Amino acid sequence: MDRICYERVRDSLQEGHQVMVFVHSRRGTSLTADRLREYANRHGTLGLFTPFGPDAADGGAAATAHHRLAPAFAKSRNQDARKLFDCGLGCHHAGMSRPDRSLTEKGFAEGAIRVLCCTATLAWGVNLPAHTVIIKGTEVYVQKGAAAAAATGTTATPGLRSCCARHDRAPADVPPLLPHYSSCCYYLTTAN
């Protein structure tokens, strides 16, 4: 699943678009961002994740924002925010302090963060434009140690659906769902 997620992210970045990857847990935000960074390092594409370079679609505004926000990220209380920012990655979840969440939102809004790995809490009340939205994993934990596959309708909650209708996407566009392998049969049988 991580490889497929990386390929979708890479393809969107090559087209000059920002990406949001929704995951189901706080820990999943940093794990997914770390895996994306590892894949990018391995495949020599880490430069796509940063807002620098001559092929920057915004004429350098994102690079300027990145330089301006770098001191604030260096002082962040969130270790993941500090370590991911220089690579153009970010994470966002309810376990972060409000100032760190606001800083991450600002970094993404200004293009300094190209890929944001987040939980669904971002979709409620925060308007951040992203061309590509990926929903990674379709399992939610209903009680300690027990996982349940979520139906497609509940995975794409109303907040995520409204987030997907933002920016330059039509409201009917559905973001890529990357279910766990064990859930694939369920989705294939219900899709027909």
Secondary structure, DSSP 8 states (H G I E B T S, - for coil): -HHHHHHHHHHHHHTT--EEEE-SSHHHHHHHHHHHHHHHHHHT-HHHHSS-STT-TTTTHHHHHHHHHHHHHHT-S-HHHHHHHTTTEEEE-TTS-HHHHHHHHHHHHTTS-SEEEE-GGGGTT-----SEEEEE--EEEEETTEEEE--HHHHS-HHHHHHHTSTTS-TT----EE--GGGHHHHHHHH-
